[in-house]
Amino acid sequence: MLFRCFRSSRAGSAVSFSAALALVALSFVASPTAAQIAGAAGIGATSTPQRLGPFDIDAGAAVNRIGSSVRPRTTLDLESTIDLPISNGSGVWLGVTALTVREVDSLPVRPLLEGGLWRTFSRLTVGVGVATHVARLGGRAPGWREVRHDVQIRRSTGELFDSSYTLTEYDSGGPSRPRLWSDLETSASWHVRQLRLDAIIGARREVDSTRRSVWGRMTATARLSSRSMLVGTIGRQPAQLAFGVPASNFASLSVSLFAPRRHGPPDTVAVSADASSAFLVRAEGPGRYTVSCRLPGARRVELSGDFDSWKPVEMRETAPGLWTARLSITPGTYHMNVRVDDGAWTAPPGVTPMRDEFDGTVGIVVVR
């Protein structure tokens, strides 16, 4: 499993569901004789984080089919994580994961821990994390083997000389042993508007007969619409010891699809601005609305959302500290963000924030 070595803790609610389908995945495995090509495809699902006190809790599952020079593998991966902010823009996360590989005589499925720290600087998030892994390694299969024996023979003159002979002997084999180890990964993530870039560098100590290794990958995520994203990754992954798959260079392309948000009853309204008037959406006529946002001291305010595929809309200061914009939209539930003085995109004031698929925040606004 390629674990997430940083996470961004945000307030959220279970109002959406996401699923990712891998379209193309190629691995170029280095070998002494020739390059080998392997393919992989899979499907996974991740729930929107649920808020429990100061914690954000989410869960995910994925099934993958991995082909390699060894033999195909079918993997099932289950994961659950908890985020806890420790200060403004930073936090810690702790996760539990379980991985099983159908074709490998490995250990029974058992939970493994992972965790890390993250910190956000405007649009840049950096983090470090550790994940534990377990696999049954080593051992020898029983069978007949030719064994060479080296001996010294003494001549009648007392002189010694070296000789050898070969015997075919039956080897009863040896049991494999469970090995537990940890991988360390550091990461950086940068996002702007509809694009997000992630870079990860990882390291692993020597495990059994596998030497120490270092790997890295780069991922680009582009929002195609309010319900889909295109994700491309290139890099090198470490040997997947539980799968019996060697280290490889790889490139992958996938599409993430998000289920439509429910246009539910009034209790789904996340706007708490009715009392504070910090953020209001007022109907002006059929299909015409005025959005007002109270931000004293701001010099420039922009509004964006899935109502226009996240294209920024410049807001006008119509009164001291009061910024407005006119929208042509239909009633429904929307994700909206504001940006003040070219800073980071955040949920509008007075609107409950929710973490989005870009590890940022969006506000949920119901328009009637």
C-alpha positions in Angstrom: 0.0 0.0 0.0 1.2 3.5 -0.8 0.1 5.3 2.3 -0.8 9.0 2.7 2.0 10.5 4.7 0.2 13.7 5.3 -3.4 14.7 5.7 -5.2 18.0 6.1 -7.7 18.1 9.0 -10.9 20.0 8.3 -14.4 20.2 9.6 -16.7 18.1 7.5 -19.9 16.2 7.2 -20.9 13.0 5.5 -22.6 14.6 2.5 -20.8 13.0 -0.4 -19.1 9.9 -1.6 -16.2 9.4 -4.0 -15.0 6.5 -6.1 -11.8 6.2 -8.2 -11.4 3.9 -11.2 -7.9 3.2 -12.5 -7.8 3.3 -16.3 -4.2 2.7 -17.0 -1.3 1.6 -14.9 2.1 0.5 -16.3 5.2 -0.6 -14.4 8.6 -0.8 -16.0 10.5 -3.3 -13.9 14.3 -3.2 -14.1 15.8 -6.7 -14.6 19.3 -7.9 -15.5 18.1 -9.2 -18.9 15.4 -6.9 -20.2 12.7 -4.5 -19.1 9.4 -6.1 -18.2 6.0 -4.5 -18.4 3.2 -5.1 -16.0 -0.3 -3.8 -15.8 -2.6 -3.0 -12.9 -6.2 -1.9 -12.6 -8.5 -1.4 -9.6 -11.5 0.3 -8.1 -11.8 2.0 -4.8 -14.1 4.1 -2.7 -13.6 6.7 0.1 -16.1 8.2 2.4 -16.3 11.9 3.1 -14.9 12.6 6.6 -17.3 12.6 9.5 -16.9 15.0 12.4 -16.6 13.6 15.9 -15.7 16.3 18.4 -12.3 17.6 17.4 -11.6 14.6 15.1 -12.3 13.9 11.4 -12.8 10.2 10.7 -12.9 8.7 7.3 -12.6 5.2 5.7 -11.8 3.7 2.4 -11.5 0.4 0.5 -9.8 -0.7 -2.7 -9.5 -3.8 -4.8 -6.6 -4.0 -7.3 -5.4 -6.5 -9.9 -1.7 -6.4 -10.3 0.1 -8.2 -13.1 3.9 -8.7 -13.0 6.7 -11.0 -14.1 6.1 -13.1 -11.0 2.4 -13.8 -11.3 -0.9 -11.8 -11.1 -2.0 -10.6 -7.7 -5.4 -9.6 -6.4 -5.3 -7.3 -3.4 -7.9 -6.0 -1.0 -7.0 -2.9 1.0 -9.1 -1.5 3.9 -8.2 1.8 5.7 -9.6 4.1 8.3 -7.9 7.3 9.6 -8.4 9.9 12.3 -7.3 13.6 11.9 -6.6 15.9 14.8 -5.6 19.5 14.4 -3.0 20.7 17.0 -2.8 24.3 15.9 -3.9 26.6 13.1 -2.6 25.0 9.9 -1.0 21.9 11.4 -2.1 18.6 12.9 -1.5 14.9 13.3 -3.2 11.8 11.9 -3.4 8.1 12.9 -4.6 5.3 10.7 -5.3 1.6 10.7 -5.0 -0.5 7.5 -5.5 -4.1 6.6 -4.2 -5.7 3.4 -4.7 -9.1 2.0 -3.3 -10.7 -1.1 -5.4 -13.7 -2.3 -2.6 -15.5 -4.3 0.1 -15.3 -1.7 0.5 -17.7 1.3 1.0 -14.9 3.7 0.0 -14.0 7.2 -3.6 -13.8 8.3 -5.1 -10.3 7.9 -4.2 -8.1 10.8 -4.5 -4.4 11.4 -1.3 -2.3 10.9 -0.7 1.3 12.2 0.3 4.4 10.2 0.5 8.0 11.3 2.2 11.3 10.7 2.3 15.1 11.0 1.3 17.8 8.5 1.5 21.6 8.3 0.0 24.0 5.8 1.6 27.2 4.5 -0.9 29.0 2.3 -1.2 26.7 -0.7 1.6 24.4 0.3 1.2 21.5 2.7 4.2 19.5 3.9 4.2 16.3 6.0 6.0 13.3 7.2 4.6 9.9 8.0 5.4 6.3 8.9 3.5 3.1 8.0 4.1 -0.4 9.2 4.0 -3.5 7.0 4.1 -7.2 7.6 4.9 -10.1 5.2 6.0 -13.7 5.4 9.5 -13.8 3.9 12.3 -16.3 3.4 12.0 -20.0 3.7 12.8 -22.8 1.2 10.6 -25.2 -0.6 11.4 -29.0 -0.1 13.0 -30.9 -3.0 16.1 -32.6 -4.4 19.2 -30.4 -4.8 22.8 -30.9 -6.0 25.1 -30.0 -3.1 28.8 -29.5 -3.6 31.2 -30.7 -0.9 34.8 -29.4 -0.6 37.4 -31.6 1.0 41.1 -31.8 1.6 42.9 -35.1 0.9 46.3 -36.0 2.3 48.7 -38.0 0.1 50.9 -40.7 1.4 53.7 -38.3 1.2 51.8 -36.1 3.7 51.0 -33.4 1.1 47.5 -31.9 1.2 45.4 -31.0 -1.8 41.9 -29.7 -2.3 39.1 -31.6 -4.0 35.3 -31.6 -4.3 32.4 -33.8 -5.2 28.7 -33.3 -5.8 25.8 -35.3 -4.2 22.1 -35.1 -4.9 20.5 -34.6 -1.5 16.9 -34.1 -0.4 16.3 -30.8 1.3 13.3 -30.8 3.6 13.0 -27.0 3.2 12.7 -24.3 5.7 9.8 -22.3 7.1 9.2 -18.7 6.1 9.2 -16.1 8.9 6.9 -13.1 9.5 8.8 -9.8 9.1 7.5 -6.5 10.4 9.0 -3.2 9.1 8.2 0.5 8.7 8.4 2.8 5.7 9.1 6.5 6.0 7.7 9.1 3.6 8.0 12.8 3.3 5.7 14.8 1.1 4.8 18.2 -0.3 1.4 19.2 -1.8 0.7 22.4 -3.7 -2.7 23.4 -5.1 -4.1 26.3 -7.0 -7.6 26.6 -8.5 -8.3 23.3 -10.3 -4.8 21.8 -10.2 -3.0 20.0 -7.4 0.6 18.7 -7.4 1.9 16.1 -4.9 5.5 15.0 -4.5 6.6 12.1 -2.2 10.0 10.7 -1.3 10.2 7.5 0.8 12.8 5.2 2.3 13.0 1.7 3.7 15.6 -0.1 5.7 16.9 -3.5 4.8 14.2 -6.2 5.2 15.3 -9.8 5.1 17.3 -10.2 1.9 15.9 -7.0 0.4 18.4 -4.2 0.4 17.6 -0.6 1.6 15.6 1.4 -0.9 14.6 4.9 -1.8 11.7 5.9 -4.0 9.6 8.9 -5.1 6.6 9.8 -7.2 4.9 12.9 -8.6 1.1 13.2 -8.9 -1.0 15.8 -10.8 -4.7 16.1 -10.1 -6.9 18.2 -12.4 -10.6 18.9 -11.7 -12.6 18.0 -14.8 -16.0 19.0 -13.4 -17.8 19.2 -10.1 -18.1 15.4 -10.1 -14.9 14.1 -11.7 -11.1 14.5 -11.6 -8.2 13.3 -13.7 -5.2 11.9 -11.8 -1.8 11.1 -13.3 1.2 9.7 -11.4 4.7 8.9 -12.4 7.6 7.7 -10.3 9.3 4.7 -8.7 7.6 2.4 -6.1 9.4 0.1 -3.7 9.3 -3.6 -3.8 5.9 -4.8 -2.6 7.1 -7.6 -0.5 3.6 -8.8 0.5 2.7 -9.1 -3.2 6.0 -10.7 -4.3 6.4 -7.8 -6.8 9.8 -6.2 -7.3 10.6 -2.5 -7.2 9.6 -0.7 -10.4 9.2 2.5 -12.3 5.6 3.2 -13.1 3.1 5.6 -14.7 -0.6 5.6 -14.0 -3.7 7.4 -15.2 -7.1 7.3 -13.4 -10.4 9.1 -13.1 -12.1 9.9 -9.8 -15.9 10.1 -9.8 -18.0 11.7 -7.1 -21.6 10.8 -6.3 -24.1 13.7 -6.7 -24.7 15.6 -3.5 -28.2 15.1 -2.1 -30.5 18.0 -2.2 -31.9 17.1 1.2 -34.2 18.7 3.8 -33.5 22.0 5.5 -31.2 20.3 8.1 -28.5 20.1 5.4 -28.2 23.8 5.2 -24.7 24.7 6.4 -25.1 28.4 6.3 -25.1 29.8 9.8 -25.1 33.4 8.5 -28.8 34.0 9.1 -27.8 35.4 12.5 -24.4 36.9 11.8 -25.2 38.0 8.1 -21.6 37.1 7.3 -22.6 35.3 4.2 -26.0 35.5 2.5 -27.6 34.3 -0.8 -30.7 36.4 -1.7 -33.1 35.7 -4.6 -33.6 38.6 -7.0 -35.8 36.8 -9.5 -36.1 33.5 -11.3 -32.6 32.2 -11.7 -31.0 35.4 -10.4 -29.3 35.6 -6.9 -27.1 38.1 -5.1 -24.3 36.7 -2.9 -23.1 39.0 -0.1 -20.1 38.5 2.1 -19.1 40.7 5.0 -15.3 41.0 5.2 -14.2 44.2 6.8 -10.7 45.3 5.8 -10.5 43.2 2.7 -9.1 44.9 -0.5 -10.1 42.2 -2.9 -12.6 39.3 -2.7 -13.2 36.5 -5.2 -16.0 33.9 -5.2 -15.7 30.5 -6.8 -17.8 27.3 -6.7 -19.1 24.3 -8.7 -22.0 26.5 -10.0 -19.6 27.6 -12.8 -16.9 24.9 -12.7 -14.8 26.9 -10.2 -14.1 29.9 -12.3 -13.3 32.9 -10.0 -16.0 35.6 -9.8 -14.8 39.1 -8.8 -17.0 40.5 -6.0 -17.7 44.2 -5.6 -17.6 46.3 -2.4 -21.0 47.8 -2.4 -20.7 49.1 1.2 -17.8 49.4 3.7 -16.8 45.8 4.3 -19.7 44.3 2.3 -18.8 42.5 -0.9 -21.4 41.2 -3.4 -21.7 39.3 -6.6 -24.7 38.5 -8.9 -25.1 34.9 -10.0 -27.3 33.2 -12.5 -27.9 29.8 -10.9 -30.8 27.4 -10.1 -31.9 26.3 -6.6 -29.8 23.5 -5.2 -26.8 22.6 -3.0 -23.4 24.1 -4.0 -19.8 24.1 -2.9 -18.4 27.6 -2.6 -15.1 29.3 -1.6 -13.9 32.8 -1.2 -10.4 34.3 -1.5 -9.4 37.5 0.2 -6.5 39.6 -1.1 -5.1 36.8 -3.3 -4.7 34.5 -0.3 -5.9 30.9 0.0 -9.3 29.7 -1.0 -11.4 29.0 2.1 -15.0 28.5 3.1 -17.0 31.7 3.3 -17.4 33.2 6.7 -20.4 31.9 8.6 -20.5 28.7 6.5 -19.6 25.3 7.9 -16.4 24.1 6.1 -15.9 20.6 4.6 -12.7 19.0 3.4 -12.7 18.5 -0.4 -10.9 16.1 -2.7 -8.0 18.6 -3.0 -7.4 18.5 0.8 -8.7 22.1 1.0 -11.9 23.4 2.4 -15.3 24.3 0.8 -18.5 25.7 2.2 -21.8 24.0 1.6 -24.5 26.4 0.6 -28.2 25.6 -0.1 -29.9 28.0 -2.5 -33.7 28.1 -2.6 
